[in-house]
Amino acid sequence: MDKRRKLTTEQTLELIFTDESTNIIVIDSSSEESDLCLSEETEIESDDDEHSDEDEDESFLMAPPPQPGPSKPPSIPLTPGLRKTASNRGEDRWRNRDEEDTPPHPPPFHPTRTPGPVLDPSRDWTVLQLFELFFSNNVVNTIVKNTNLNAARRLHAGSKYKWKTMTVQDFYSFLSIIIYTGLVACYERSDYWRRAFPYSFPFPGNTMTRARFEAILWSLHLSDPNEDEQNESRRNTSAFDRLFKIKPLYVDMVTACQAFFHPFQNVSIEERTVSSKARISLKQSHKPTKLGYKLYVLVDSASGYTWNFSVYSGRKTGLPSGHRLSYSSVMDLMSFSQLGRGYTLYLDNFFTSPALFTELSKEHIGCCGKIMKHLKGFPKTTENDLPKNAQRGDVRWMRKNNLLFVKWMDQREVVTCSSVHTVYSGHSVPRRTKVQGQWTTTHIPAPDPVLDYNKHMGGADPSDALVGYYSVLHKTMKWYKTFFYHFLNIAIVNSHIIYKQLVEMNGGEVKQLTQKQFREELCKSLQGFGNEQQTAESPSPSSTCMPLYYGDNGTKARRYCKNCADAGIMRVKTPIYCRKCQVSLCLTTKRNCFQQWHDFHF
């Protein structure tokens, strides 16, 4: 009698992997069940002469009889479905921290230039010279020309304010006051020119009058006003350029950032929001800044240097099929021909995607970043997944198409993706925990991608913080002026980073200036540059303070007393001035403003 034991697919696979000595027979069944397997205990009757009708409908594959000696696993022909299931068993699941990982092979680091400042370190660079690397003579002359054109256009349109043609020296004096306002904060801009307590700031008043400063600020323009009108006529067409008004400074700034510094091996890309209340559709809502303009910034992780950036100008058309805006933003910022090979790029979850990491690997760029679990290409299996009540330090990981996906439980679940890391190398991080009412420090294991992400992605946040320190950003309703202030911040921060790198390259013999001290020196240098022409044209004052008369007898010319005006007493005229300070001051038997003013300032 034909005794057969029918097994399901799951039972068959369990039999294969648990009992290697069992000989089995695979039957190609026509039923809805998966292929049936027979153990070696099954007796099969076969006769060459006589076949039943049932035997003719089934084809049997019998294993060869066992040979004497130790039994060996049989060679079992499997159907394609069974072969796929067996080969992938144990691979399509989340693994634990203790399971061994295969180390990847990151691309070797071959930059196109030596990382660091692309300048002669033996040269004695001044603070002003480093700043002029980013605000070059070409940029300054363009801004001066377009500001004069804009002032003439406004006057012709009926605006009433006193205007004198602005020179390069005037613009440098204007910049020095702008930077000064980032160091000394006042509630209103007019307070910088007040002499009464508690203000009494001599720097702005000695550099430029308030009326002159306000006139330059009102007329400040980066692009040619005539070309602005031509671009405006193309609005609602594909030829319209939404960033046209900032292009003269924007393009030169990006070029300068890439020309005078080369990033080290680890770089990062971040979103940066510049706060603004201007009424324009370029604004985006973002945390922690409520409203502002969005920039995508490529930063050197080691120094915080802004190497490349782009301004978000609205939804783009013609993006690569199936890719998001974040994909094209990263590919645009990564200038492969200028950077070189072997860089490691760190990204936050806005940019990270398996498709992007795969494409960057083809360009010999390693990647690491936090990732969102709903993206295409992220493993969807839940076998051995990280439980919801996992303990701090629990890890699950999986390798898929040369990408490492890691889930790590800290205070909440952290999910990362990397193409250059192994899972775990024995490192840990300290965490404060409360045990029996007492706070203690415990160390929990941490995967390598998370540690390196926190270390190198931190270059983006410090860069944003450096730009925010002593920021020159002012409230304005003109959107292009907001970008002017931000580009000025980038220029100062980058020039300070280059300064620190040059000091280190020279052995660190000179004490480094902090960013605050660097800005203070830049203020004085810009003021001195702005006053060079005025000093050359006016007669050289004497080295001592001495009262003199305007004219011959003290009656031909009279000026408003500076000390009286600072005290709030307006329209008090005097024929006397100080020959060194060139300041009009009262000197009578009842009022000695000459002495009061000099005692206060010297």
C-alpha positions as CSV (number, residue, x, y, z in Angstrom):
1,M,0.0,0.0,0.0
2,D,1.3,3.4,-0.9
3,K,1.9,5.3,2.4
4,R,2.6,9.0,1.9
5,R,2.9,11.9,4.3
6,K,2.0,15.3,2.7
7,L,3.9,18.3,4.0
8,T,3.2,22.0,3.5
9,T,5.8,24.5,2.2
10,E,6.6,25.7,5.7
11,Q,7.0,22.1,7.0
12,T,9.2,21.3,4.1
13,L,11.5,24.2,4.7
14,E,11.7,23.4,8.4
15,L,12.6,19.8,7.5
16,I,15.3,20.9,5.0
17,F,17.0,23.2,7.5
18,T,16.7,21.0,10.6
19,D,17.3,17.4,9.4
20,E,20.0,17.2,6.8
21,S,20.2,13.4,6.8
22,T,16.6,13.0,5.5
23,N,16.2,12.1,1.9
24,I,13.2,13.7,0.3
25,I,11.3,13.5,-2.9
26,V,9.9,16.7,-4.5
27,I,6.6,16.2,-6.2
28,D,5.4,18.6,-8.8
29,S,1.8,18.9,-7.7
30,S,-1.0,20.2,-9.8
31,S,-3.0,21.1,-6.7
32,E,-3.3,24.6,-5.2
33,E,-1.0,23.6,-2.4
34,S,2.8,24.2,-2.8
35,D,5.0,21.3,-3.9
36,L,4.7,18.2,-1.7
37,C,7.7,16.4,-0.1
38,L,8.0,12.8,1.0
39,S,10.3,11.6,3.7
40,E,12.6,8.6,3.2
41,E,10.1,6.5,5.2
42,T,7.6,6.8,2.4
43,E,7.4,3.7,0.3
44,I,7.0,4.2,-3.4
45,E,6.0,1.3,-5.6
46,S,7.1,1.6,-9.2
47,D,6.8,-1.0,-11.9
48,D,8.1,-0.6,-15.4
49,D,5.4,-2.9,-16.8
50,E,2.4,-1.8,-14.8
51,H,1.4,1.8,-14.2
52,S,-1.8,3.0,-12.7
53,D,-3.7,5.9,-14.1
54,E,-2.8,8.0,-11.0
55,D,0.9,7.3,-11.4
56,E,0.7,8.5,-15.0
57,D,-0.6,11.9,-13.9
58,E,2.3,12.4,-11.5
59,S,6.0,12.5,-12.1
60,F,8.2,11.4,-9.3
61,L,11.8,12.4,-8.5
62,M,13.3,9.9,-6.2
63,A,16.5,10.5,-4.3
64,P,19.3,7.9,-4.8
65,P,19.5,5.2,-2.1
66,P,21.7,6.0,0.9
67,Q,25.3,4.8,0.6
68,P,27.2,3.3,3.4
69,G,29.0,5.7,5.7
70,P,28.1,9.1,7.0
71,S,25.1,10.6,5.5
72,K,25.4,13.8,3.4
73,P,22.9,16.4,2.5
74,P,21.1,15.4,-0.7
75,S,21.2,17.5,-3.8
76,I,17.6,18.7,-4.0
77,P,16.3,20.4,-7.2
78,L,13.9,23.1,-6.0
79,T,11.3,25.0,-7.9
80,P,12.2,28.8,-8.5
81,G,9.8,29.8,-5.8
82,L,11.4,27.5,-3.2
83,R,14.9,28.5,-4.3
84,K,14.2,32.2,-3.7
85,T,12.7,31.6,-0.3
86,A,15.5,29.4,0.9
87,S,18.3,31.7,-0.4
88,N,16.8,34.8,1.3
89,R,16.0,33.2,4.6
90,G,17.7,35.2,7.4
91,E,18.7,38.1,5.1
92,D,15.4,39.9,4.6
93,R,15.0,40.7,8.3
94,W,16.3,43.2,10.9
95,R,19.4,42.0,12.7
96,N,20.5,42.6,16.3
97,R,23.5,44.7,17.4
98,D,25.6,41.6,18.2
99,E,25.3,40.1,14.7
100,E,28.4,40.5,12.6
101,D,28.4,43.1,9.8
102,T,30.4,43.2,6.6
103,P,32.6,46.3,6.6
104,P,32.0,48.5,3.5
105,H,34.7,49.9,1.3
106,P,34.5,53.7,1.3
107,P,36.0,55.4,-1.8
108,P,39.6,56.8,-1.3
109,F,39.8,60.6,-0.7
110,H,41.2,62.4,-3.7
111,P,40.3,66.2,-3.6
112,T,41.1,68.3,-6.6
113,R,43.0,70.8,-4.4
114,T,44.7,70.7,-0.9
115,P,41.9,71.2,1.7
116,G,42.0,74.5,3.5
117,P,42.6,78.1,2.4
118,V,43.7,78.5,-1.2
119,L,46.0,81.4,-0.4
120,D,49.6,82.1,0.2
121,P,50.1,81.5,4.0
122,S,53.5,83.4,4.0
123,R,51.8,86.6,3.1
124,D,50.7,89.0,5.9
125,W,47.0,89.1,5.3
126,T,45.0,91.9,6.9
127,V,41.4,91.7,8.1
128,L,40.3,94.1,5.3
129,Q,42.1,92.1,2.6
130,L,40.4,88.9,3.6
131,F,37.0,90.6,3.6
132,E,37.7,92.0,0.1
133,L,38.1,88.4,-1.2
134,F,34.3,88.2,-1.0
135,F,33.4,91.8,-1.5
136,S,35.7,92.4,-4.4
137,N,36.3,95.7,-6.2
138,N,34.1,94.5,-9.1
139,V,31.2,93.8,-6.7
140,V,31.6,97.0,-4.8
141,N,31.8,99.1,-8.0
142,T,28.7,97.4,-9.3
143,I,26.7,98.1,-6.1
144,V,27.9,101.8,-6.1
145,K,26.9,102.3,-9.7
146,N,23.5,100.7,-9.3
147,T,22.8,102.6,-6.1
148,N,23.5,105.9,-7.7
149,L,21.2,104.9,-10.6
150,N,18.4,103.9,-8.2
151,A,18.8,107.2,-6.3
152,A,18.5,109.2,-9.5
153,R,15.4,107.2,-10.5
154,R,13.8,107.8,-7.2
155,L,14.5,111.5,-7.3
156,H,13.0,111.7,-10.7
157,A,9.9,109.9,-9.5
158,G,9.4,112.6,-6.9
159,S,11.1,111.3,-3.7
160,K,12.4,114.2,-1.7
161,Y,15.7,113.7,0.1
162,K,19.2,115.1,-0.1
163,W,21.4,112.9,-2.3
164,K,25.1,113.2,-3.1
165,T,26.7,110.8,-5.6
166,M,28.0,107.8,-3.6
167,T,31.7,106.8,-3.9
168,V,33.5,103.6,-3.0
169,Q,34.8,105.4,0.1
170,D,31.2,106.2,1.1
171,F,30.1,102.6,0.6
172,Y,32.9,101.4,2.9
173,S,31.9,103.8,5.6
174,F,28.4,102.7,5.2
175,L,29.5,99.0,5.6
176,S,31.5,99.9,8.7
177,I,28.3,101.3,10.4
178,I,26.3,98.3,9.3
179,I,28.8,95.9,10.9
180,Y,28.9,98.1,14.0
181,T,25.2,97.8,14.5
182,G,25.7,94.0,14.8
183,L,28.1,94.5,17.6
184,V,26.1,97.2,19.5
185,A,22.4,96.7,19.5
186,C,19.9,99.6,19.7
187,Y,16.1,99.5,19.6
188,E,15.9,102.2,16.9
189,R,18.5,103.0,14.2
190,S,18.4,106.7,15.1
191,D,19.7,105.9,18.6
192,Y,23.2,105.3,17.2
193,W,23.6,109.0,16.4
194,R,22.2,110.2,19.8
195,R,24.6,111.8,22.2
196,A,22.4,111.9,25.3
197,F,22.6,109.2,28.0
198,P,22.6,106.2,27.7
199,Y,23.7,106.2,24.1
200,S,26.6,108.5,23.3
201,F,28.1,106.3,20.5
202,P,30.9,108.3,18.9
203,F,31.7,105.8,16.1
204,P,28.6,106.2,13.8
205,G,28.5,110.0,14.1
206,N,32.3,110.3,13.4
207,T,32.0,108.0,10.4
208,M,28.9,109.4,8.6
209,T,26.0,111.6,9.4
210,R,22.7,110.0,10.0
211,A,21.1,111.7,7.0
212,R,23.8,110.4,4.7
213,F,23.5,106.9,6.1
214,E,19.7,106.8,5.7
215,A,19.9,108.2,2.1
216,I,22.4,105.4,1.1
217,L,20.2,102.8,2.9
218,W,17.1,104.0,1.1
219,S,18.8,104.0,-2.3
220,L,20.8,100.7,-1.9
221,H,20.4,98.6,-5.0
222,L,22.3,95.5,-6.2
223,S,21.1,95.3,-9.8
224,D,20.7,97.8,-12.6
225,P,17.3,99.5,-12.3
226,N,16.9,99.6,-16.1
227,E,17.5,95.9,-16.4
228,D,15.1,95.3,-13.5
229,E,12.3,96.8,-15.6
230,Q,13.2,94.6,-18.5
231,N,13.1,91.5,-16.3
232,E,9.8,92.7,-14.8
233,S,8.2,92.9,-18.2
234,R,8.9,89.1,-18.6
235,R,6.9,88.2,-15.4
236,N,4.7,85.1,-15.8
237,T,6.9,83.8,-18.5
238,S,9.7,81.2,-18.4
239,A,12.3,84.0,-19.1
240,F,11.4,85.8,-15.8
241,D,14.2,85.6,-13.2
242,R,12.9,85.8,-9.6
243,L,16.4,86.3,-8.2
244,F,17.5,89.0,-10.7
245,K,17.8,91.8,-8.1
246,I,20.4,89.9,-6.1
247,K,22.3,88.2,-8.9
248,P,25.3,90.6,-9.1
249,L,26.2,89.9,-5.5
250,Y,24.8,86.4,-5.3
251,V,26.8,84.9,-8.2
252,D,30.1,86.6,-7.2
253,M,29.7,85.5,-3.6
254,V,29.2,81.9,-4.5
255,T,32.2,82.0,-6.8
256,A,34.4,83.6,-4.1
257,C,33.4,81.0,-1.5
258,Q,34.5,78.2,-3.8
259,A,37.6,79.9,-5.0
260,F,39.5,80.7,-1.8
261,F,38.8,77.6,0.3
262,H,38.6,73.9,-0.4
263,P,36.6,71.6,2.0
264,F,38.1,68.8,4.1
265,Q,36.8,65.3,3.7
266,N,33.6,65.6,5.7
267,V,30.9,68.0,4.4
268,S,27.2,68.5,5.2
269,I,24.2,70.1,3.6
270,E,21.5,72.0,5.6
271,E,18.5,74.1,5.1
272,R,18.9,77.7,6.3
273,T,16.1,80.3,6.7
274,V,16.8,84.0,6.7
275,S,14.1,85.8,8.6
276,S,12.1,88.4,6.7
277,K,8.7,90.1,6.7
278,A,8.9,91.3,3.1
279,R,5.8,90.6,1.1
280,I,7.0,88.2,-1.6
281,S,6.2,84.7,-2.5
282,L,9.8,83.5,-2.0
283,K,9.2,83.3,1.8
284,Q,8.8,79.9,3.4
285,S,7.6,78.9,6.9
286,H,10.3,76.9,8.8
287,K,11.3,76.2,12.3
288,P,12.8,77.8,14.4
289,T,12.4,80.9,12.1
290,K,8.7,81.5,11.5
291,L,8.9,83.1,8.1
292,G,11.8,83.8,5.8
293,Y,13.8,82.9,2.7
294,K,15.1,79.4,2.4
295,L,18.7,78.6,1.4
296,Y,20.4,75.2,0.8
297,V,24.0,75.4,2.1
298,L,27.0,73.1,1.6
299,V,29.3,73.5,4.7
300,D,32.7,72.1,5.6
301,S,32.0,70.1,8.7
302,A,35.5,70.7,10.3
303,S,35.5,74.5,10.1
304,G,31.9,75.6,9.4
305,Y,33.0,77.4,6.2
306,T,30.1,78.0,3.8
307,W,31.4,76.6,0.5
308,N,28.4,76.6,-1.7
309,F,24.7,77.7,-1.4
310,S,21.6,78.2,-3.4
311,V,18.5,80.3,-2.8
312,Y,15.1,78.5,-3.1
313,S,13.1,80.5,-5.7
314,G,9.9,78.4,-5.8
315,R,8.8,75.1,-7.2
316,K,10.9,73.9,-10.2
317,T,9.7,72.2,-13.3
318,G,11.7,69.6,-15.2
319,L,13.0,67.7,-12.2
320,P,14.4,64.2,-12.8
321,S,11.6,61.7,-13.0
322,G,10.6,60.2,-9.7
323,H,12.8,62.5,-7.6
324,R,12.1,65.3,-5.1
325,L,13.4,68.8,-4.9
326,S,15.8,67.7,-2.2
327,Y,17.5,65.3,-4.7
328,S,18.1,68.0,-7.3
329,S,19.3,70.5,-4.6
330,V,22.0,68.1,-3.4
331,M,23.2,67.2,-6.8
332,D,23.4,70.9,-7.7
333,L,25.4,71.8,-4.6
334,M,27.8,68.9,-5.0
335,S,30.1,70.2,-7.7
336,F,31.9,66.9,-8.4
337,S,34.4,68.4,-10.8
338,Q,35.6,71.0,-8.3
339,L,35.4,68.9,-5.2
340,G,37.0,65.6,-6.2
341,R,36.3,62.1,-5.0
342,G,36.1,60.4,-1.6
343,Y,34.1,63.0,0.3
344,T,31.6,61.9,3.0
345,L,28.4,63.9,2.9
346,Y,26.1,64.2,5.9
347,L,22.4,65.1,5.5
348,D,19.3,65.5,7.5
349,N,16.1,63.6,6.8
350,F,14.8,66.2,4.3
351,F,17.5,65.3,1.8
352,T,18.3,61.6,2.6
353,S,16.9,59.0,0.3
354,P,18.2,55.6,-0.9
355,A,18.0,56.8,-4.5
356,L,20.2,59.8,-3.8
357,F,22.8,57.7,-1.8
358,T,23.0,55.2,-4.7
359,E,23.5,58.0,-7.2
360,L,26.2,59.7,-5.1
361,S,28.0,56.3,-4.7
362,K,28.4,56.2,-8.5
363,E,30.2,59.6,-8.2
364,H,32.5,58.1,-5.5
365,I,30.8,60.1,-2.7
366,G,30.0,58.4,0.6
367,C,26.8,59.4,2.5
368,C,25.3,59.3,5.9
369,G,22.1,60.8,7.2
370,K,18.8,60.5,9.1
371,I,16.1,59.0,6.9
372,M,12.3,58.8,6.9
373,K,10.9,55.3,6.9
374,H,8.2,55.9,4.3
375,L,10.6,56.6,1.5
376,K,10.9,54.3,-1.5
377,G,13.8,51.9,-1.0
378,F,13.6,51.7,2.8
379,P,13.2,48.1,4.1
380,K,9.5,47.3,4.7
381,T,9.9,44.1,6.6
382,T,8.9,43.9,10.2
383,E,10.6,40.6,11.1
384,N,12.7,41.2,14.2
385,D,12.0,44.9,14.0
386,L,12.7,47.3,16.9
387,P,9.8,47.0,19.3
388,K,7.9,50.0,20.5
389,N,8.9,49.4,24.1
390,A,12.6,48.9,23.3
391,Q,15.2,49.9,25.9
392,R,17.7,52.7,25.4
393,G,20.6,51.4,23.3
394,D,18.7,48.7,21.4
395,V,19.8,48.5,17.8
396,R,18.3,46.9,14.7
397,W,20.1,47.0,11.3
398,M,19.9,45.7,7.8
399,R,22.1,45.9,4.7
400,K,20.3,46.3,1.4
401,N,22.0,47.1,-1.9
402,N,25.2,48.3,-0.2
403,L,23.3,50.6,2.0
404,L,23.2,50.2,5.8
405,F,19.9,51.0,7.6
406,V,20.1,51.4,11.3
407,K,17.3,51.8,13.9
408,W,18.5,52.9,17.4
409,M,16.5,53.6,20.5
410,D,17.5,56.7,22.4
411,Q,14.8,58.8,24.0
412,R,13.0,58.1,20.8
413,E,13.7,56.0,17.8
414,V,16.5,57.3,15.5
415,V,16.7,56.0,12.0
416,T,19.8,56.4,9.8
417,C,21.1,55.3,6.5
418,S,24.8,55.1,5.5
419,S,27.0,53.9,2.6
420,V,30.3,54.1,4.5
421,H,29.8,52.8,8.0
422,T,29.7,49.5,9.9
423,V,26.9,49.1,12.5
424,Y,28.7,49.0,15.8
425,S,32.3,49.3,17.0
426,G,31.8,49.2,20.7
427,H,31.2,53.0,21.3
428,S,28.7,54.3,23.8
429,V,27.2,57.7,24.8
430,P,26.4,59.0,28.3
431,R,22.8,59.6,29.2
432,R,21.2,61.0,32.4
433,T,18.7,58.6,33.9
434,K,16.6,58.7,37.1
435,V,16.9,55.6,39.3
436,Q,15.0,55.5,42.5
437,G,14.6,59.2,42.5
438,Q,18.3,59.9,41.9
439,W,19.8,61.2,38.7
440,T,22.7,59.1,37.5
441,T,24.9,58.9,34.4
442,T,24.7,55.7,32.4
443,H,26.5,54.7,29.1
444,I,24.4,53.2,26.4
445,P,25.7,51.6,23.2
446,A,25.5,53.8,20.1
447,P,25.9,52.8,16.4
448,D,28.7,54.3,14.4
449,P,26.4,56.1,11.8
450,V,24.7,58.0,14.7
451,L,27.9,59.0,16.3
452,D,29.5,60.3,13.1
453,Y,26.3,62.0,12.1
454,N,26.2,64.0,15.4
455,K,29.9,64.8,15.0
456,H,30.0,65.9,11.3
457,M,26.5,67.1,10.7
458,G,27.1,69.4,13.6
459,G,29.2,71.5,11.1
460,A,26.0,72.8,9.6
461,D,24.4,74.0,12.8
462,P,27.6,75.8,14.0
463,S,27.8,77.4,10.6
464,D,24.3,78.8,11.0
465,A,25.2,79.9,14.5
466,L,28.3,81.6,13.4
467,V,26.3,83.6,10.8
468,G,23.8,84.5,13.5
469,Y,26.4,85.8,16.0
470,Y,26.6,89.6,15.8
471,S,24.3,89.5,12.7
472,V,23.9,92.6,10.7
473,L,20.4,91.7,9.6
474,H,18.0,94.6,9.8
475,K,14.2,94.8,9.3
476,T,13.4,95.8,5.8
477,M,10.5,95.5,3.4
478,K,12.8,95.1,0.5
479,W,13.6,91.4,0.0
480,Y,16.9,91.9,-1.8
481,K,18.2,94.0,1.1
482,T,17.6,91.0,3.4
483,F,19.9,88.9,1.1
484,F,22.4,91.7,1.1
485,Y,22.7,91.6,4.9
486,H,22.9,87.8,4.9
487,F,25.6,87.7,2.2
488,L,27.5,90.3,4.2
489,N,27.3,87.9,7.2
490,I,28.6,85.0,5.1
491,A,31.5,87.1,3.8
492,I,32.5,88.1,7.4
493,V,32.3,84.6,8.8
494,N,34.1,83.0,5.9
495,S,36.9,85.5,6.0
496,H,37.3,84.9,9.7
497,I,37.5,81.2,9.2
498,I,40.2,81.7,6.6
499,Y,42.0,84.0,9.0
500,K,42.0,81.3,11.7
501,Q,43.2,78.6,9.2
502,L,46.1,80.9,8.1
503,V,47.1,81.5,11.7
504,E,47.2,77.7,12.3
505,M,49.2,77.1,9.1
506,N,51.8,79.6,10.3
507,G,52.3,77.7,13.6
508,G,49.8,79.6,15.7
509,E,52.5,82.1,16.8
510,V,49.9,85.0,16.6
511,K,47.0,84.9,19.0
512,Q,43.8,84.3,17.0
513,L,41.1,87.0,17.0
514,T,37.6,85.9,18.0
515,Q,34.8,86.7,15.6
516,K,33.8,89.6,17.7
517,Q,37.4,91.0,17.7
518,F,37.6,90.3,14.0
519,R,34.4,92.3,13.3
520,E,35.8,95.2,15.5
521,E,39.0,95.3,13.5
522,L,37.0,95.2,10.2
523,C,34.9,98.1,11.4
524,K,37.9,100.3,12.0
525,S,39.6,99.2,8.7
526,L,36.5,100.0,6.7
527,Q,36.1,103.4,8.4
528,G,39.7,104.2,7.8
529,F,39.4,103.3,4.1
530,G,36.3,105.4,3.8
531,N,37.9,108.4,5.4
532,E,41.1,108.3,3.3
533,Q,39.8,110.5,0.5
534,Q,38.3,113.0,2.8
535,T,41.5,113.2,4.9
536,A,43.6,113.7,1.7
537,E,41.4,116.5,0.5
538,S,41.1,118.5,3.8
539,P,44.0,120.3,5.4
540,S,45.9,118.3,8.0
541,P,44.7,119.3,11.5
542,S,47.1,120.2,14.3
543,S,48.0,117.6,16.9
544,T,46.5,119.7,19.8
545,C,43.0,120.9,20.5
546,M,42.7,124.7,20.2
547,P,39.7,127.0,19.7
548,L,39.7,129.0,16.5
549,Y,37.3,131.4,14.8
550,Y,35.6,130.8,11.5
551,G,36.7,133.6,9.3
552,D,38.8,136.6,10.4
553,N,36.8,138.3,13.2
554,G,34.3,135.7,14.4
555,T,31.3,137.3,12.7
556,K,31.5,136.1,9.1
557,A,30.6,132.4,9.7
558,R,28.7,130.6,12.5
559,R,27.9,126.9,12.9
560,Y,25.6,124.9,15.1
561,C,27.2,123.9,18.4
562,K,27.8,120.2,18.5
563,N,27.7,119.9,22.3
564,C,24.4,121.8,22.5
565,A,22.8,119.7,19.8
566,D,23.8,116.5,21.7
567,A,22.3,117.8,24.8
568,G,19.0,118.5,23.0
569,I,19.4,122.3,22.8
570,M,18.9,122.9,19.1
571,R,19.9,125.8,16.8
572,V,22.6,127.3,19.1
573,K,25.2,128.8,16.7
574,T,28.8,129.6,17.5
575,P,31.7,131.1,15.5
576,I,34.3,128.9,17.3
577,Y,35.5,125.4,16.4
578,C,38.3,123.0,17.5
579,R,41.2,123.0,15.0
580,K,42.0,119.3,15.7
581,C,38.5,117.8,16.1
582,Q,36.9,120.1,13.5
583,V,33.8,120.4,15.7
584,S,31.8,123.6,16.3
585,L,31.6,124.4,20.1
586,C,30.4,127.3,22.2
587,L,33.0,129.2,24.2
588,T,31.5,132.2,26.2
589,T,31.5,133.4,29.7
590,K,28.2,131.7,30.4
591,R,28.7,128.5,28.4
592,N,31.9,126.5,27.9
593,C,30.9,123.7,25.5
594,F,34.5,123.5,24.3
595,Q,35.7,122.2,27.7
596,Q,32.6,120.0,28.3
597,W,32.8,118.3,25.0
598,H,36.5,117.5,25.2
599,D,36.3,116.3,28.8
600,F,33.6,113.9,27.8
601,H,35.4,112.5,24.7
602,F,39.0,112.5,25.8
